[in-house]
Amino acid sequence: MLMSQTIVVVGSLNMDFVVQVDKLPLPGETLRGRSFDMLPGGKGANQACAVGRLGGRCRMVGRVGADSFGHQLRANLQTAGVDVSGVLTTANDATGVAFIFVERGGQNEIVIAPGANGYLRPNDVEAALAGVAGGYLLLQLESPLETVEAAAALGRHIGMKTVLDPAPARPLGPNLLRQVDVLTPNESEALQLLGGRAGQVSLSQAEEICRQLMSLGPHSVILKLGDKGAWLANGRQSLHFPARAVEAVDTTAAGDTFNGALAVALAEGKPIHEAIGFANLAASLSVTRAGAQTSIPVRDEVECLLN
Ligand code: RIB
């Protein structure tokens, strides 16, 4: 039996309203979509679901409203094997929702209405982390920044390693970034963290972007490059990990799947290069399927590719 450390995810739970479109709408444009689905999502919950499906020991910390979406989101995580005792109910607001357009080829546009996610407080995290020592803490930026900062500080204090997905992008100060063990931006988030505009990063720019991100304080950076794979920089190594070539149908939650898988492998004691290989494979499977949590593979599927 594989011994693995606990993984705690502090973050958002959303119900995703997903419309498949032939192309993404321009400002002022009305388009006819191809299909509509309501699917479980939220960057935090997606990462927790990935950890659970891939065989990690996971606790989710977040907030939902006292409504049916909240029940469904909790239940979906429980089915994935996630401990949801840290998912609290907020009486003052509805469960968070996300509106997602997915175009042919898999690219998407996402707008979230945070609802109950906006009520997650530092003391909720403190209560959920009572008794935890060591392991991995997964953070994203769909929760109040004050709570993310408090979680990172507390995580460090109790010996956890912190993986921060700086999504959605927003300016971050050195206080938070210095507490981060692994920073995992995608291309746009990396450029925005460095004060630029959202955009793409070529492979020839990746090393320099990682170097600049490292100077902001994290101990290591894994830059997620979509179908170009990932770039690791940690002061000792600067390395490219190519992605497995697949036909993408929906890239929603590919980054979340990557982070959940990365944490599972690290929590099992795998070295970083193996963990990134495992995460790349899990993410490559997720983009071949529609939806956020509906697209996340189980362990056997990734193992099959590894073997
Ligand atoms: O990363 C994808 C997620 O972003 C979606 O599931 C949506 O809920 C938003 O949080």
Boltz pocket constraint, residues with backbone or C-beta under 6 A from the ligand:
constraints:
  - pocket:
      binder: B
      contacts: [[A, 12], [A, 14], [A, 15], [A, 16], [A, 40], [A, 41], [A, 42], [A, 43], [A, 46], [A, 97], [A, 98], [A, 110], [A, 112], [A, 142], [A, 252], [A, 253], [A, 254], [A, 256], [A, 292]]
      max_distance: 6.0
